[in-house]
Amino acid sequence: MHPENISSLTAANIDVCSLANNHVLDWGYSGLFETLATLKKVKIKISGAGRNLFEAQAPSIIKVPGKGRVIVFAFGLGTSGVPSSWGASDKRPGINLLRDLSEKSLFDIQEKVRKVKRRGDIVVVSLHWGSNWGYRIPREHTVFAHRLIDAVDVDIIYGHSSHHVRAIEVYQDKLIFYGCGDFLNDYEGISGYEEFRADLSLMYFATVDPSTGKLLRLQMTPTRIRRFKVILASNIDTLWLRDTLNREGTPFGTKVKVIGDNRLTLQWD
């Protein structure tokens, strides 16, 4: 969108933008440079893309007064449609491309996290991965997410690419989103995937213990996309989201229930 629309982000007090995805270079390098400059101008931190590999790999660090820091690493994978040529290099701008979900990739992330994480920090790994549609969670996603928690000491895994909500897991008391859905998109009126209700989404509010990184609470506000606006979802739509998350969360031991003000709260084994 036009840089003058940046107020849509500043009005919401957005701290960090994860740019490792399969659309950030749709308008070429000039579009990427404009995006980077626009975000920096309003002091929104950037993860996952840059003018070179060093910038693209650098995490965003947000200080939380009296508690610690939130550190955000962002990666894009080819499974989400990211062209391999979009990967940044020492002399080429682009995104922080994760070539695969191998042990080597895990080790590389582990080294980067070790260099920056200290006591009281919460580390978030943003992964743009997988298909746009469907509820199946590939086994390699689950294995990699668990390894990020066990071996790398990641606290929250923020997975996205699917245009609709997918299952939520709590593993070792750490939060894993496999697919958060689209908060805002331009698919209204396009037919073919109505069953997934891509017009419905969630705002996720996670409370985490800064001393351990363990999830204490996850509350969600259901929303709906209508005429390029985000509005609060109806009671019926909230129940649809509840039922969907409960169905998909069953293999992971999670479920949600409706609480006051038409919100959802997560429960886990």
C-alpha positions in Angstrom: 0.0 0.0 0.0 1.0 3.6 -0.2 3.5 4.8 2.4 1.0 7.5 3.6 -1.2 4.6 4.9 1.5 3.9 7.6 -0.8 5.5 10.1 -2.8 2.3 10.1 0.1 0.7 11.9 1.2 3.6 14.1 -2.4 4.1 15.3 -2.3 0.5 16.6 1.0 1.0 18.3 2.7 -1.7 16.3 6.2 -2.4 17.7 7.6 -4.9 15.1 6.8 -5.9 11.5 7.9 -9.3 10.3 8.8 -9.0 6.6 10.0 -12.5 5.8 7.1 -13.5 3.6 6.2 -14.3 0.0 4.9 -10.8 -0.9 7.4 -8.3 0.4 9.2 -8.2 -2.9 6.1 -8.2 -5.2 7.1 -4.7 -6.2 10.8 -5.5 -6.6 13.7 -4.1 -4.6 12.4 -0.5 -4.9 9.2 -1.6 -3.1 11.3 -3.4 -0.4 13.5 -0.3 0.1 10.4 1.9 0.4 8.9 -0.5 2.9 12.1 -0.5 5.0 12.4 3.3 4.9 8.7 3.9 5.8 8.8 1.6 8.8 12.1 3.0 10.1 10.8 6.6 9.7 8.0 5.8 12.2 10.3 3.7 14.4 8.6 0.4 13.8 11.3 -2.3 14.2 11.9 -4.7 11.3 12.6 -8.5 11.4 13.2 -10.8 8.4 14.2 -8.5 5.6 16.9 -6.0 4.9 19.3 -4.4 2.4 21.7 -7.3 2.9 21.9 -10.7 4.8 23.2 -9.1 8.0 20.1 -6.8 8.2 17.7 -9.5 7.1 19.0 -11.9 9.8 19.1 -9.4 12.6 16.3 -9.7 15.3 14.1 -7.0 16.6 14.6 -6.2 20.3 11.9 -4.5 22.3 12.5 -3.5 25.9 9.6 -4.1 28.3 10.1 -1.8 31.3 10.7 -3.6 34.5 10.4 -7.1 32.9 13.0 -7.8 30.2 13.0 -7.8 26.5 11.1 -9.4 23.6 13.3 -10.6 20.8 11.8 -11.4 17.4 13.5 -13.5 14.7 11.7 -13.9 11.4 12.2 -16.4 8.6 10.4 -17.2 5.3 10.3 -20.7 3.8 9.9 -21.8 0.2 6.8 -23.9 1.2 4.9 -20.6 1.6 5.7 -19.6 -1.9 8.9 -17.6 -1.2 11.1 -17.8 -4.3 14.7 -18.9 -3.5 16.0 -15.8 -5.4 14.4 -13.6 -2.7 16.8 -14.7 -0.1 19.2 -11.9 1.0 22.9 -12.3 0.6 26.0 -10.3 1.6 25.6 -8.0 -1.4 21.9 -8.5 -2.2 18.7 -7.3 -0.4 15.9 -9.6 0.4 14.4 -11.7 3.1 15.8 -14.0 5.8 15.2 -17.2 3.9 15.2 -20.5 5.8 16.2 -23.1 3.2 14.7 -26.1 5.0 13.8 -27.5 8.4 17.0 -29.5 8.9 19.2 -29.9 11.9 21.6 -27.5 10.3 18.9 -24.8 10.0 18.1 -25.5 13.7 21.7 -25.1 14.7 22.0 -21.8 12.8 19.0 -20.4 14.6 20.4 -21.8 17.9 23.7 -19.9 17.4 21.8 -16.6 16.7 19.6 -17.0 19.7 22.5 -17.8 22.0 24.3 -14.6 21.0 21.4 -12.4 22.1 19.1 -14.1 24.6 19.7 -13.3 28.3 17.8 -13.9 31.5 14.3 -12.4 31.4 14.1 -12.3 27.6 11.2 -13.8 25.6 12.3 -15.1 22.2 9.7 -15.2 19.4 10.5 -17.0 16.1 8.2 -15.9 13.3 7.9 -18.5 10.5 6.1 -17.9 7.2 5.6 -21.5 6.2 3.3 -24.0 4.6 0.3 -23.8 2.3 -2.4 -21.1 2.2 -5.3 -23.4 2.7 -6.1 -26.6 4.6 -5.9 -27.7 8.2 -3.2 -30.4 8.0 -0.1 -29.6 10.0 2.9 -31.2 8.4 4.8 -33.5 10.8 8.0 -31.6 9.9 6.5 -28.4 11.2 5.6 -30.0 14.5 9.0 -31.6 14.9 10.8 -28.4 14.0 8.7 -26.3 16.4 9.3 -28.8 19.2 13.1 -28.7 18.5 13.1 -24.9 18.6 11.7 -25.1 22.1 13.8 -28.0 23.3 17.1 -27.2 21.8 17.0 -23.5 21.0 15.1 -22.2 24.0 12.5 -20.3 21.9 9.5 -19.2 23.9 6.8 -18.5 21.2 6.6 -19.8 17.7 4.5 -17.5 15.5 3.6 -19.5 12.4 1.7 -18.0 9.5 0.9 -18.3 5.8 -2.5 -19.9 5.9 -5.3 -17.5 5.1 -7.4 -19.0 8.0 -6.8 -20.0 11.5 -5.1 -23.4 12.2 -4.4 -25.4 15.3 -2.7 -24.0 18.4 -0.4 -26.1 20.5 1.2 -25.6 23.9 4.4 -27.7 24.1 6.4 -27.7 27.3 4.3 -24.8 28.4 5.4 -22.8 25.3 3.0 -21.4 22.8 3.0 -22.6 19.2 0.8 -21.0 16.4 0.9 -23.2 13.3 -1.2 -20.7 11.3 -2.7 -17.5 12.6 -4.8 -16.6 9.6 -5.1 -13.2 8.0 -5.9 -10.2 10.1 -6.7 -8.2 6.9 -6.8 -9.3 3.3 -8.4 -8.4 0.0 -10.1 -11.8 -0.7 -13.7 -10.7 0.0 -15.8 -11.8 -2.9 -13.3 -14.3 -4.4 -14.9 -17.7 -4.5 -13.4 -21.2 -4.1 -12.4 -21.4 -0.4 -15.5 -20.3 1.5 -15.4 -23.4 3.8 -12.3 -22.0 5.5 -13.9 -18.6 6.4 -10.8 -16.6 5.5 -12.8 -13.5 6.5 -12.6 -14.6 10.2 -9.5 -14.1 12.2 -8.3 -13.5 15.8 -6.3 -11.0 17.7 -4.0 -13.0 20.0 -3.1 -11.7 23.5 -0.6 -14.0 25.1 0.6 -13.6 28.7 4.0 -15.2 29.3 6.1 -15.5 32.5 9.3 -13.5 31.7 11.4 -15.6 34.0 10.6 -18.9 32.3 8.9 -18.1 29.0 6.0 -20.3 29.9 2.5 -19.5 28.7 0.3 -18.2 31.5 -2.8 -17.2 29.5 -3.9 -16.8 25.8 -7.0 -14.8 25.2 -8.3 -14.1 21.7 -10.6 -11.5 20.2 -12.5 -12.8 17.2 -12.7 -10.4 14.2 -14.1 -10.3 10.7 -12.9 -8.7 7.5 -15.6 -6.6 5.8 -15.1 -4.0 3.1 -11.3 -3.7 3.9 -12.1 -3.1 7.5 -11.5 -5.2 10.6 -14.7 -5.4 12.7 -15.6 -7.5 15.7 -17.0 -10.9 14.9 -20.6 -11.8 15.7 -21.6 -14.3 18.3 -22.3 -16.9 15.6 -18.9 -16.3 14.0 -17.2 -16.6 17.4 -18.8 -20.0 17.9 -17.6 -21.1 14.4 -14.0 -20.1 15.4 -14.4 -21.9 18.7 -15.6 -25.1 17.1 -12.9 -25.0 14.5 -10.1 -24.4 17.0 -11.5 -27.2 19.2 -11.7 -29.6 16.3 -8.2 -28.9 15.1 -6.7 -28.6 18.5 -7.8 -32.0 19.7 -4.6 -33.8 18.5 -2.5 -31.2 20.3 -4.5 -31.2 23.6 -5.8 -27.7 23.3 -9.3 -26.3 23.3 -10.9 -22.9 23.6 -14.0 -21.6 25.4 -16.0 -18.4 25.0 -15.6 -15.9 27.9 -17.1 -12.5 28.5 -17.2 -9.8 25.8 -17.4 -12.5 23.1 -13.7 -13.4 23.5 -12.0 -16.8 23.5 -9.5 -18.2 26.0 -7.2 -21.2 25.4 -7.1 -24.3 27.6 -4.4 -26.9 27.4 -3.5 -30.3 28.9 
